[in-house]
């Protein structure tokens, strides 16, 4: 009968029939039911079946543990293993391997050490268990213990050797990795693709060109010189060591057309100040059907900037926009390209849209203005730079002095960046009236300016102000971008305006044809969770076309805490810990949620778990500007643990 169960519905029908006939008391039947429910992804029902077994045998325990493991429920793997230890004294290498993997994923060193003791006591561990143990110690920051476990392993195969070499390279011990490889050859263990890839990475870090060429020869001998993984590593090595000719020979011999080696070659040429060669590779017909990524586009734009090739740069900009490649890497390259090609208006516009400007971005703009005879604009850029520092520090008095300077020199009416940064400063310091006054006095406003105003109103709980501004922006015939909608939906969330938030989300998708990013989904989850619609928020997460990350689950958890919904909160925090097990804040959030429900035993368990994993919550801090008539302004940092 079980062979006929090809989906969850047919399994439930079979289960019902067995219950009616009284045939579910047999332990083999129950274990089979458990396994089938697990195979269809219904872990809850699998656990219910397990709990109904009066005296589960080892195979029942093992089956339940395995389905937790295969569903990546690593918390449950650890807790179930502890429960298993209390009830039976039987284990095998598969159980050990699964629990070790859970310890690695959760960075649970304490449980891993206990498991190590159990493995030694039981004996007969195979190479996979020892490899898992070594990996667990390495991932938990105990590299010396990892190496000792490797040395104690009774048998070493290519997997265990390769894993140890990889760990050496990842822990900045490239020389030790090369020594291990020599030992591996001495005992006649043939390397695999991952061994060779790691060795090439080690050679690159050590600038060991001679050893790298030896590995290249080994690749040819083993017939893996066409594998993309090792070929990309080989190209990286030759380009890093400056042997461009060798890199090009490897590249030209490639029969497989793929993004990674293509991009690697373009980046290598650009970094070696060979822009013509980079553009030749980019425009080669052989690679015409490969879609570039952000790194490819940024490198080609850099080559265009080196050559002053504005026409090709514009075409590449267009390609990047069509492919949706508009992250900070691409935008920085665009600022540099347009500035070097004397297109300061375009460079300035892109510069204004960048939220994370670095030293290179500022230098590109300053050099562009200076080289094109606009040295006075450098003063405006300097003002913006200092104002940005004031925003970060909350230095209102210094910012106000710069505001006066900007008014005196006419920057506020002539430079959109100065005005926009002042708006951000006043909102950050809680002065929304001054922010609005600056906004109204600005001679020119762009989308970033409008977006900053909406974000400021939303931050201060004035959703009405944000929505009014949005309407005014549309009347000015300015097209809202994704950042504007992020701020609008966020403002609706803070004000509890669920209907309005939905309306703007749908308008963004349907009327303005913008594809929602993960930030928009986070805002929508926050909107629903804050208003107590937690089941609706969970359903929204399940329907999302993108994978939910820790920010999504964090927004849901915040709503759970506001509305004391422990059941949904536990689901959210487990997902968050699986995604980012080293983040102490998630454990603290769950601890606070337990505390709000009076579950002090669970609060203590969470704190103990944090201690075991070596996690500490970073103390909160804030800046308070202090000054008097006799001393210059100073910043006092107030911390709160």
N, C-alpha and C positions, 0 to 999 in steps of 0.2 A: 504493500500500500504506500509506503513512504516514497518509493520510486516514482509514483504518479504525482507527487507534490512538486510542481514546477513554479509555484508562486505562493505568496502568503495566504491568499484566499483558499486555495486548495489544501494548504497545510492546516488551516483552521477547521475546515470541514472534516478532514481526516482526524484531527485532534478531538473534535466533538463526537465523532463516531466511536473512537476508542474510549472516550469517557463514558458514553452510554453503555457500551459493551463491558465496561469494567476492566479494560485491558491496559490501563495506564499505571498499574502498580509495579510492573516489572521495571527494574532499574535500567536495563538495556533499552527498553522502549522510551523511558523518560530521558535518558542521555541522548538518544536519537532525536527526540522531539526538541530538546534543548539545542542541539547542534543545528537542526533545520531552522529553528527560529533565528538563531544567530546568523546563519548563512543568508537569510533574507533581511538582515539588518535590524530585526526587532529584538534588541538586547533586553528590553524591559520584560518581554514575555519569556525570553530564555532564562532570565534570573528567577521569574516566578516559578517556572518548571523546576529549576534547580532547588529552590527553597521548599518545594513539595516532596523532594526525595528524602525519605526518613534517614537513611544512612548512605550518603553518597560515597561511591568508591573513588579511587584515584582518577579514573578516566572521566568521571563526571566533573570533578574539580578541574582537571586539566582542560576539558572542553569549555567550561564557563570562563576560565582564565583566558583561554585563547581568543574567545570572541570579544572580550574586553580589549585584548591586545590588538586584534585585527581592526577594531573600530577606533583605534588610537585613543581609547579612554584610559590614559596612563594612570590617572589618580585611582581609578577603580582597580587597575591591575595591582597596584601597591597594596591597597586596602584589602583586596580579595586574597592576595598572597598571605598577608598577615593573618587573616581569618583562617586560611587553609592550614597554616602552621599550627594553629591551636587545635585543629581537629584531626589531622593525619600526620604521619611521619614518613611520607613517601614522595619522592621527587624524581625528575629526570632532567636531562640536559636541555630539552625544549622549554620546560618550565623556567629553568635558570636563565636561559637566553632571553625569554620574553620579559621577565622581571628586570633583568639587567638593562634591556632597552628602555623600559619605563623609567628606571633610575636615571639613565642618560638624558632622556627627554625632559624630566623634571629636575635635573641636576640635584638629585637626592643622594648626596655622598654618604650620609649616615646609614641609610637603608642599604646602599650598595656595599658598604663595609660589612654590615651584618650578613648580607647575602654571600659575600666572599668567604666569611667564616663557615657558613653552612656548606658551601661548595667544597671547601677543603675537608670538612668533617665527613661529608657523604662520599667524596672521592669519585674516581672514574670520569672526571670532566673531560670533554673532548676539546679540540682546538677552537671550535666556535665559541664555547663558553669562555675559554681563556682570552680569546680575541675580544669578546664582549666585556670582560672584566677590565682588560687593558684600556679599552675605549672609554669605559665608564670613568676610570681614574683620570684619564687625560681630559675628558670633557668637563670634569668637575675641578680642574685645576691642579691635580696631583700628578704631574708628569713623571716624577721620579718613581712613584708607586706603579704607574703605568708601565714603565720600562722594566721594573723588577718582576711584575707579573708576566711580561713577555719572556724574560729570561728564564722564569720558572716553568714555562709551558712545556709539557712533556713531548709534544709533537708540534712542529711548525710547518705549515703549508704556505703556498703562495699568498693566500688571503691574510694570514697572520703576519707574514713578513711585510707585505704591502701596507697593511694597516699601520704597522709600527713606523714604517718609512714616512707614510702620509702624516702621522702625528708628529714626527720629528720636524718635518718641513713646516707644518702649521704652527708649531711652537718655537719658530725661529732657531731651530737646531739643524740647519741644512747640512752642515758638515757631518753631524752624527748620522743623518739619513744616508749620506753617501757611504759612510763606513759600514752601515748595516747592509747596504746593497752589495758591497764587496764580500761580506760574510755570507750573504744569500747565494752569491755565485759560487763560493767555495764549497757549499753543501749541495750544489747542483740543482737548485730550485729555479725553474724558468720563470722570468718576470712576465707579467701581463700588462695590458694597456694602462691600468691605473698605476702600476709600478713605474713604468716609463714616463707617464705624465708627471708624476710627483718628482722623479729624478730631474726632469727638464726644468721644473719649477725651482728645485734646489740649485741647479747649475746657473739659472738666471740670477738668483739671489746672490750667488757667490762669484758671479762673472766668470764662471768656469767654462770657457768656450771649448777647450780641448775635451773635457769630459762630456760636454754636450754633444760634440761631434761623434764621440764614441757611442753615446746613447742613440744618436741618429743612425749610426751603422747597425746597432742592435735592432732598431725598428725595421730597417730594410731586411735584415736577416730573418726576423720573425714574420715579415709580410704584413706589417701594420702601418706602413708609411703612408697609407692613404686614409687612415682613420682621422676624422676631424678633430677629435679630442687631443691626440698627441701632436698632430700637425700644427694646430693652433698654438700649443705650448712651444713647439720647435720654432715657429715663426717669431714668437715673443722673445725667445732666447737669442736668436740671431740678430733681431732688431735691437735688443737691449745691448748686445755686445758690439754693435756697430758693423756687423758683417752683412751689409745690405745685399750684396751680390748673392750670398748663400741663401738669404731669405727669399730673394726673388726666384732663384732656381727651384726652391721647394714649392713656392706659390705657383709658378708656371707649370709644374708637373702635376698639379692637382687636377683630377678628373671630375671630382664632385664639386658642384657649385653651391656654396653655402655662405651665409652672412658672416660667420665668425672669422674665417681666414681673410675674407674680403675686407672687413672692417679693420682687422689687425694690420693688414698691409698698408691701408690708407693712413691709419694713425701713425704707424712707424715712419712712413715717408714725411708726413707733416711735422712730426716731432724732430726729424733730422733736417728740417728746413729744405726739403725737396718737394715743393708744392706742385711743380709740373708733373712729376712722377705720380704724386697722389691723385691728381685730377685725371691722369691717363688711366689709372686703375679704376677710378670711379666711373669713367665714361666708356670703359671697355665693353664691347657688345656681349662678350662671354657672360658678363654679370648683369645683363640688362633686366633679367627677370627676378633679381634678388631685391627685396624691399629693404631700404636702409633703416637703421635704428637711430636713436638720439646721438650715440657716440659717432656713428658714421657721418651724420649731418653736421655735427659740430666740428669734426676734423676737416671735412670738405670746405666748410665756411672759413675755417682758419687758413686753409690753403688759398682760398679766394682772397682773403685779407692780405696774405703775404705777397700775392701777385697784383693786388689792386683790381681784380677781375670782378667788377660790379655786376655785369650782366649775368654771369654764371652764378654769382652769389644770390642775386634776386631769384633766379630759377630754382636754386637749391632751397631758398627760403619758402618758395611756393610749394615745393615738393614736401618739405617738412610740415607745413601747415595742413596740406591735404591728408597727410598720414597721421595728423594729430600729435606730432612731435614738437611740443612747445614747453618742455621743462626748462629748468634754470640753466642746464648745460648748453642747450641750443640757444637760449636767449642771450647768454653771455657771449657766445660766439657771434651772434647776430649784431650785438652792440659793437663788438670789436671790428667786424667786417664793414659795417656801414660807416663807423667813425673813420676807419682807415681809407675808405673810398669816398670821403668828404660828404657823405649823406648824413649830416648832423641831425636833421629833423627826424629821419627814420630811426637813427640811433637813439635820440632822446625819447621818442615814443616807446620804444622797446625797453629802454632803461627804466622808464616810469612804471612799467608793468611788472618789473622784477621785484619780488618780495624779499629775496635773500641775496642782496648785492655783496660781492666780496671785493678784495683789494684790486683784483684784475679788472673787474667791471668799472670801478671808479677810475682806475688808471687809464682804461680805454677811453672813457668819456673825456677826462681831463686832457689826455694827449690829443684827442680828436679836435677839441675846441682850440687848444693851443696851436696845433699845426695848421689850422684853418683861419688863424687871425682873430679868434674870438677870446682873447685872454681875459676880458672882463667877465665872461661867463664862468670862468674858473672860480671867481669869487662866489658866485651863486652856488656852484657845486660844493665849494668848501662849506658854505652856510648849511646846505642840505646835509652834508656829512656830519657836522657838529650837532645839528638839530636831531639827526637820527640817534646819536649817542645820548642826547638829552631824553629822547623817547624811551630808550632802554633803561636809563637810570631814574626816570621820573623827575629830572632836574628842571622844575618849572621856572625858577627864577632865572637861571641861565638861558633857558629857552625863550623867556619873555624878553630878555635883553637882546637876543638875536632877532626876535620879532621886530623890535624897535629899529634895529640896524637894517633889517630887510625893508621896512617901510621907508626909511630915510634914503636908501639907495635905489628904491623902485623895484626891488626884486619881487615883492609880493604881487604886484600888478603885471609883471612881465615874465615871471618864471613859475610855471605850474608846479615844479617839484618843491620849491620852497613853501608855497601855500599848502600843498598836500601834506608835507611833513609837519607843518605847524598844526594842521587839523588833527593829525594823529597824536601830537604832543599834548594838546589841550584835552582831548578825550581821555588819553592815558592818565592825565593828572586830575580828572574829574570835573573839568571846567567846560561843560558842553556849550555854554553861552558864548565863550570866547572862540570855541571851535566854529560855531555857526557864524560869528562875526567875521572870522578870517575867510570862511567859505564865501560869504556874500561879497567880500572886498576883492576877491581874486579876479584878475582880468581874464584869465583863461582857465577853463576847467576841462579835464579829460575824464574818461571812464574810471580811472583809478581814484581821482578826487571824489567823484560821486560815491564810489564804493566805500571809500574811507569814512565818509559822512554817515552812510547807512550802517556800517559796522559799529561806529561810535555810538549812534543812537541805540542800536540793538544791545550793545554792551552795557548801556545805562538803563536798560529796561523800557526804553521809549520806542516800542514797535510802531506806534502811530507815526512818529517822526520819520522812521525808516521808510514806511510805505508811502507817505506823502512825498518824500524825496524821490522815490522810485517813479511815481507818477510825473513829477516835474522833469525828471531825466528823460522819460519817454517823449514828453512834449518838446524837449530840445532836440528831438530826432537822434538821440544817442542810443546805439544798440547795446543793451546790457550783455555782459559776458558772464562766464561761469562763476567768477568771484562775486559779482553783484548778487547773483541768485543764492550763493552760499550765505552771504550776509543777511539777505531778506528772510530766507527760511529760518536761519538761526534766530533772528529777531522775533519772528512769529513763535518760535519755540519758547523763548524766554518770557513772552507775554501770554502763553497758553492759547494762542490763536490757531488752533488745529486746522479749522476749515480754510483760513487764509493761507496757511503753509502749504496745504495740499493744492490749493488753486495756483500758487506760484510755481510749485514743483511741476505741475502738469503744463503750465504755460511755458516753462523753460524747455520742456521736452517737445511739445506739440507746436507752439507758436513760434518759438525762437530757434527750434531745431538744434538745441544743444544736448550733447550726450552727457548724462549725469556721471560724475566721478564719485569716488569713494567718499569725498568730503560732503557731497550732497546727500548721500545715503546716511552718513553719520548724523547730519542735521535733521533728516526726516525721522530717524530712530529717536533722537533726542526730543524732537517735537512730540512724538507719540508717547514716549516714556514719561516725560515730565507731566503730561496730562493724565497719566494713570492708565493709558491704553496699552498695557504691556503685552497682552495676547496679540493685539493687532500689530504691535512692533515686532514680535517674534515671527508672525506670519509674513511681515514685510521683509525680514531678513532672509527667510526661506525662499522668497520669490525674487530676491535680488539677482541680477545677471552676473554679478561679480562676487568673488569670495569675500566673506565678511572677515575683517581683520580686528585687531584688539581695540581699535577706536570705536568700531561699531558696537562690540560687546560692552565696552566701557560706558557708552551712552545709555545702553539698556540697563546696566547695573546701577547707574546714577538714578534712573527713574525708579528702580526697585527699592533703593534706599529711601527715596522720598516718600514712597507709598508703602513701605514695610512689606514688600513682597519677597519673602525669603526663597520661595519655591523657584521663581524665575531667576532670582539673583544667583542661586547656586549653579544654574545652567550657564549663566553668563560668565561667572568667574572661572568655571572649569574650562570653558573655551578660551578665555583670556590667558590662563596659566599655561595651557597647552601651546598657545601661540608664542607667548613670551614668558617662559618659566623663571627668568632671572629678574623680573620686575617686582620689587617689593610692594609697590603701591597697590597692586591687585589683591595681595594677601591682606593688606591693611583694610581695603574696602570691604572684603568679605568678613573680616573680623568685626568691623563696625556694624555690618548688617546683622551678624549673629548677636552682637551686643544689644542692638535696638530691639531684638526679639527675646532678650533675656536668656540666650543660650550660651552661658558662660563656659561650659565645658568645651564647646566648639571654638570659642574665642581663644581659650588656652591652647587648644590643639593647633590652631592656625599660627599662634605666636611661637610655639615649639617648633613647628615646621619651618618657619622663617629662620629660627636660630640654627637648625640642623643644616639648612642650605646656605648659611652665611649671608643672609639678606638683611639689610638695614634700611629703614625708611629714611630718606634724606630729609633733614629738617626744613620746614618752610621758612622763607625769609622775605623781607620787604624793605624797600628803601624809604627813608624819611629824610627830606631835605631840611637841614638845620642851619640857621645863620643868625648873626646879630650885627650890630652896627660896627663892631670893632674887628670882626673876623670875616674872611670870605666864606661863601657857602660851603657847607660840608655835608656829606651823606652819612647818616647813621644807619647801619644795617641791623634791623630787628629780626631775630630768629625765633621760630616757634617749633619745638619738636613735637 
